[in-house]
Each structure stands twice: as C-alpha cells, then as structure tokens.
Amino acid sequence: MGDILRCFGQGIQVCIEIAMMAADAGLVTSDAECVVIAGTGHGADTAVILTPAPSTRLEDLTVHEILCKPALRAES
C-alpha cells in the first residue's frame, strides 16, 4: 500500500499514515473531516483534507482534497 501511496508523493503517504495513527489512538473520529499536513525531511509541503479511519478499516478512509503537494519535475 505504501508503494501505491508514494506514487502521489511521499507527503501524501505520510498524511494518510498520520490520519490512521491518530484514529488508532482515538485522537480523531471517523465522522469528521480533518486537515492533515506532512512532508519530507525538508519540511511540511503537503496538505490533505480527509476523513480518517483506523488502520484496521483503511478502506473507510476518504481523501476529499489534496490542497498542496510538491510538483514532480523531470530531471534534466
């Protein structure tokens, strides 16, 4: 699953993992949208609006909007 999420960028993968961990810990509920911000070692560069779900119910997690993510540029 991580490889599929990384196709959208490492920040998207991290956002989804953060949302699942927060749901697993009971810090967020699965009935409200959340803004999740993440990124790589260079700082926060990705923001997503999603409805979280615990890791045991990944199929219930819904990504509503990708607010920002780094552009994928071809190397010259």
VMD Tcl script that builds the backbone (N, CA, C; Angstrom):
set m [mol new atoms 228]
animate dup $m
set s [atomselect $m all]
$s set {name element resname resid chain x y z} {
  {N N MET 1 A 0.826 -1.186 0.000}
  {CA C MET 1 A 0.000 0.000 0.000}
  {C C MET 1 A 0.870 1.250 0.000}
  {N N GLY 2 A 1.976 1.196 0.733}
  {CA C GLY 2 A 2.868 2.346 0.793}
  {C C GLY 2 A 3.416 2.716 -0.572}
  {N N ASP 3 A 3.721 1.718 -1.397}
  {CA C ASP 3 A 4.233 1.990 -2.742}
  {C C ASP 3 A 3.190 2.696 -3.599}
  {N N ILE 4 A 1.940 2.297 -3.465}
  {CA C ILE 4 A 0.867 2.949 -4.229}
  {C C ILE 4 A 0.716 4.393 -3.794}
  {N N LEU 5 A 0.717 4.633 -2.486}
  {CA C LEU 5 A 0.556 5.999 -1.984}
  {C C LEU 5 A 1.735 6.879 -2.387}
  {N N ARG 6 A 2.933 6.311 -2.438}
  {CA C ARG 6 A 4.107 7.092 -2.829}
  {C C ARG 6 A 4.043 7.548 -4.277}
  {N N CYS 7 A 3.206 6.906 -5.104}
  {CA C CYS 7 A 3.015 7.362 -6.490}
  {C C CYS 7 A 2.483 8.793 -6.503}
  {N N PHE 8 A 1.738 9.167 -5.472}
  {CA C PHE 8 A 1.208 10.521 -5.349}
  {C C PHE 8 A 2.186 11.445 -4.631}
  {N N GLY 9 A 3.250 10.900 -4.111}
  {CA C GLY 9 A 4.255 11.671 -3.393}
  {C C GLY 9 A 4.385 11.171 -1.964}
  {N N GLN 10 A 5.574 11.319 -1.419}
  {CA C GLN 10 A 5.827 10.838 -0.062}
  {C C GLN 10 A 4.961 11.565 0.959}
  {N N GLY 11 A 4.687 12.841 0.734}
  {CA C GLY 11 A 3.868 13.610 1.674}
  {C C GLY 11 A 2.452 13.069 1.780}
  {N N ILE 12 A 1.873 12.612 0.658}
  {CA C ILE 12 A 0.522 12.035 0.678}
  {C C ILE 12 A 0.528 10.768 1.521}
  {N N GLN 13 A 1.528 9.941 1.328}
  {CA C GLN 13 A 1.646 8.715 2.127}
  {C C GLN 13 A 1.724 9.056 3.612}
  {N N VAL 14 A 2.533 10.029 3.956}
  {CA C VAL 14 A 2.699 10.417 5.363}
  {C C VAL 14 A 1.394 10.981 5.919}
  {N N CYS 15 A 0.664 11.775 5.136}
  {CA C CYS 15 A -0.624 12.318 5.598}
  {C C CYS 15 A -1.589 11.190 5.952}
  {N N ILE 16 A -1.685 10.191 5.097}
  {CA C ILE 16 A -2.602 9.087 5.339}
  {C C ILE 16 A -2.154 8.276 6.554}
  {N N GLU 17 A -0.849 8.066 6.692}
  {CA C GLU 17 A -0.351 7.341 7.864}
  {C C GLU 17 A -0.625 8.109 9.152}
  {N N ILE 18 A -0.452 9.424 9.118}
  {CA C ILE 18 A -0.737 10.257 10.296}
  {C C ILE 18 A -2.201 10.146 10.680}
  {N N ALA 19 A -3.089 10.235 9.691}
  {CA C ALA 19 A -4.527 10.156 9.956}
  {C C ALA 19 A -4.897 8.801 10.562}
  {N N MET 20 A -4.318 7.720 10.037}
  {CA C MET 20 A -4.609 6.396 10.586}
  {C C MET 20 A -4.089 6.251 12.012}
  {N N MET 21 A -2.887 6.747 12.271}
  {CA C MET 21 A -2.332 6.653 13.623}
  {C C MET 21 A -3.161 7.469 14.613}
  {N N ALA 22 A -3.617 8.651 14.199}
  {CA C ALA 22 A -4.451 9.473 15.076}
  {C C ALA 22 A -5.783 8.783 15.357}
  {N N ALA 23 A -6.358 8.142 14.337}
  {CA C ALA 23 A -7.617 7.409 14.536}
  {C C ALA 23 A -7.391 6.191 15.432}
  {N N ASP 24 A -6.280 5.482 15.226}
  {CA C ASP 24 A -5.959 4.333 16.075}
  {C C ASP 24 A -5.840 4.741 17.540}
  {N N ALA 25 A -5.284 5.922 17.786}
  {CA C ALA 25 A -5.074 6.403 19.155}
  {C C ALA 25 A -6.322 7.054 19.743}
  {N N GLY 26 A -7.372 7.199 18.936}
  {CA C GLY 26 A -8.603 7.814 19.420}
  {C C GLY 26 A -8.547 9.330 19.476}
  {N N LEU 27 A -7.570 9.933 18.806}
  {CA C LEU 27 A -7.416 11.391 18.834}
  {C C LEU 27 A -8.330 12.092 17.832}
  {N N VAL 28 A -8.780 11.383 16.811}
  {CA C VAL 28 A -9.741 11.907 15.840}
  {C C VAL 28 A -10.811 10.849 15.624}
  {N N THR 29 A -11.986 11.276 15.193}
  {CA C THR 29 A -13.069 10.337 14.928}
  {C C THR 29 A -13.252 10.172 13.420}
  {N N SER 30 A -13.944 9.127 13.051}
  {CA C SER 30 A -14.157 8.827 11.638}
  {C C SER 30 A -15.398 9.504 11.076}
  {N N ASP 31 A -15.988 10.420 11.838}
  {CA C ASP 31 A -17.202 11.088 11.355}
  {C C ASP 31 A -16.988 12.566 11.049}
  {N N ALA 32 A -15.750 13.014 10.984}
  {CA C ALA 32 A -15.469 14.417 10.683}
  {C C ALA 32 A -14.233 14.529 9.798}
  {N N GLU 33 A -14.262 15.507 8.910}
  {CA C GLU 33 A -13.110 15.753 8.054}
  {C C GLU 33 A -11.984 16.408 8.851}
  {N N CYS 34 A -10.755 16.121 8.458}
  {CA C CYS 34 A -9.573 16.693 9.100}
  {C C CYS 34 A -8.648 17.256 8.037}
  {N N VAL 35 A -7.859 18.242 8.429}
  {CA C VAL 35 A -6.766 18.715 7.589}
  {C C VAL 35 A -5.495 18.086 8.147}
  {N N VAL 36 A -4.765 17.399 7.287}
  {CA C VAL 36 A -3.529 16.743 7.698}
  {C C VAL 36 A -2.384 17.364 6.906}
  {N N ILE 37 A -1.330 17.746 7.612}
  {CA C ILE 37 A -0.165 18.390 6.989}
  {C C ILE 37 A 1.054 17.530 7.267}
  {N N ALA 38 A 1.838 17.284 6.224}
  {CA C ALA 38 A 3.025 16.440 6.368}
  {C C ALA 38 A 4.053 16.859 5.327}
  {N N GLY 39 A 5.123 16.107 5.270}
  {CA C GLY 39 A 6.149 16.377 4.280}
  {C C GLY 39 A 7.327 15.454 4.463}
  {N N THR 40 A 8.407 15.850 3.875}
  {CA C THR 40 A 9.620 15.059 3.934}
  {C C THR 40 A 10.585 15.709 4.917}
  {N N GLY 41 A 11.840 15.342 4.838}
  {CA C GLY 41 A 12.847 15.920 5.717}
  {C C GLY 41 A 13.092 17.392 5.459}
  {N N HIS 42 A 12.488 17.929 4.405}
  {CA C HIS 42 A 12.691 19.337 4.048}
  {C C HIS 42 A 11.592 20.240 4.586}
  {N N GLY 43 A 10.669 19.692 5.360}
  {CA C GLY 43 A 9.604 20.499 5.939}
  {C C GLY 43 A 8.240 20.088 5.422}
  {N N ALA 44 A 7.219 20.747 5.948}
  {CA C ALA 44 A 5.842 20.443 5.559}
  {C C ALA 44 A 5.585 21.001 4.166}
  {N N ASP 45 A 5.223 20.118 3.237}
  {CA C ASP 45 A 4.977 20.553 1.868}
  {C C ASP 45 A 3.718 19.930 1.270}
  {N N THR 46 A 2.949 19.217 2.099}
  {CA C THR 46 A 1.756 18.534 1.609}
  {C C THR 46 A 0.625 18.749 2.610}
  {N N ALA 47 A -0.576 19.058 2.094}
  {CA C ALA 47 A -1.752 19.212 2.946}
  {C C ALA 47 A -2.934 18.524 2.266}
  {N N VAL 48 A -3.708 17.778 3.066}
  {CA C VAL 48 A -4.816 16.979 2.552}
  {C C VAL 48 A -6.017 17.161 3.475}
  {N N ILE 49 A -7.216 17.237 2.896}
  {CA C ILE 49 A -8.451 17.175 3.672}
  {C C ILE 49 A -8.975 15.756 3.508}
  {N N LEU 50 A -9.197 15.064 4.636}
  {CA C LEU 50 A -9.663 13.679 4.570}
  {C C LEU 50 A -10.547 13.347 5.751}
  {N N THR 51 A -11.265 12.256 5.616}
  {CA C THR 51 A -11.999 11.676 6.732}
  {C C THR 51 A -11.191 10.481 7.190}
  {N N PRO 52 A -10.665 10.511 8.406}
  {CA C PRO 52 A -9.771 9.437 8.866}
  {C C PRO 52 A -10.505 8.141 9.168}
  {N N ALA 53 A -9.723 7.091 9.241}
  {CA C ALA 53 A -10.216 5.781 9.655}
  {C C ALA 53 A -9.055 5.059 10.323}
  {N N PRO 54 A -9.336 4.171 11.259}
  {CA C PRO 54 A -8.249 3.402 11.879}
  {C C PRO 54 A -7.603 2.464 10.860}
  {N N SER 55 A -6.414 2.011 11.161}
  {CA C SER 55 A -5.663 1.170 10.224}
  {C C SER 55 A -6.375 -0.152 9.932}
  {N N THR 56 A -7.238 -0.591 10.813}
  {CA C THR 56 A -7.981 -1.832 10.570}
  {C C THR 56 A -9.121 -1.638 9.569}
  {N N ARG 57 A -9.446 -0.361 9.265}
  {CA C ARG 57 A -10.516 -0.052 8.313}
  {C C ARG 57 A -10.022 0.945 7.269}
  {N N LEU 58 A -8.864 0.692 6.709}
  {CA C LEU 58 A -8.253 1.605 5.740}
  {C C LEU 58 A -9.199 1.942 4.596}
  {N N GLU 59 A -10.022 0.972 4.182}
  {CA C GLU 59 A -10.935 1.216 3.054}
  {C C GLU 59 A -11.973 2.288 3.363}
  {N N ASP 60 A -12.164 2.641 4.636}
  {CA C ASP 60 A -13.107 3.689 5.025}
  {C C ASP 60 A -12.484 5.079 5.026}
  {N N LEU 61 A -11.168 5.167 4.920}
  {CA C LEU 61 A -10.501 6.467 4.864}
  {C C LEU 61 A -10.809 7.104 3.511}
  {N N THR 62 A -11.224 8.369 3.522}
  {CA C THR 62 A -11.597 9.064 2.294}
  {C C THR 62 A -10.788 10.333 2.154}
  {N N VAL 63 A -10.077 10.463 1.052}
  {CA C VAL 63 A -9.361 11.704 0.736}
  {C C VAL 63 A -10.315 12.580 -0.052}
  {N N HIS 64 A -10.618 13.766 0.477}
  {CA C HIS 64 A -11.549 14.685 -0.178}
  {C C HIS 64 A -10.821 15.661 -1.101}
  {N N GLU 65 A -9.738 16.213 -0.618}
  {CA C GLU 65 A -8.990 17.193 -1.418}
  {C C GLU 65 A -7.503 17.100 -1.100}
  {N N ILE 66 A -6.694 17.260 -2.129}
  {CA C ILE 66 A -5.259 17.467 -1.944}
  {C C ILE 66 A -5.053 18.965 -2.111}
  {N N LEU 67 A -4.779 19.632 -1.000}
  {CA C LEU 67 A -4.642 21.087 -1.032}
  {C C LEU 67 A -3.333 21.515 -1.671}
  {N N CYS 68 A -2.261 20.828 -1.333}
  {CA C CYS 68 A -0.973 21.131 -1.960}
  {C C CYS 68 A -0.046 19.946 -1.807}
  {N N LYS 69 A 0.840 19.812 -2.780}
  {CA C LYS 69 A 1.866 18.790 -2.748}
  {C C LYS 69 A 2.991 19.266 -3.670}
  {N N PRO 70 A 4.199 18.756 -3.478}
  {CA C PRO 70 A 5.282 19.195 -4.339}
  {C C PRO 70 A 5.038 18.779 -5.781}
  {N N ALA 71 A 5.467 19.625 -6.694}
  {CA C ALA 71 A 5.390 19.278 -8.117}
  {C C ALA 71 A 6.452 18.236 -8.433}
  {N N LEU 72 A 6.084 17.264 -9.235}
  {CA C LEU 72 A 7.058 16.278 -9.687}
  {C C LEU 72 A 7.670 16.805 -10.979}
  {N N ARG 73 A 8.948 17.109 -10.933}
  {CA C ARG 73 A 9.621 17.665 -12.093}
  {C C ARG 73 A 10.572 16.631 -12.684}
  {N N ALA 74 A 10.589 16.564 -14.003}
  {CA C ALA 74 A 11.532 15.666 -14.670}
  {C C ALA 74 A 12.936 16.256 -14.538}
  {N N GLU 75 A 13.892 15.380 -14.243}
  {CA C GLU 75 A 15.273 15.852 -14.110}
  {C C GLU 75 A 15.884 16.011 -15.477}
  {N N SER 76 A 16.670 17.090 -15.661}
  {CA C SER 76 A 17.291 17.310 -16.966}
  {C C SER 76 A 18.685 16.794 -17.003}
}
mol reanalyze $m
mol bondsrecalc $m
mol representation Tube
mol addrep $m
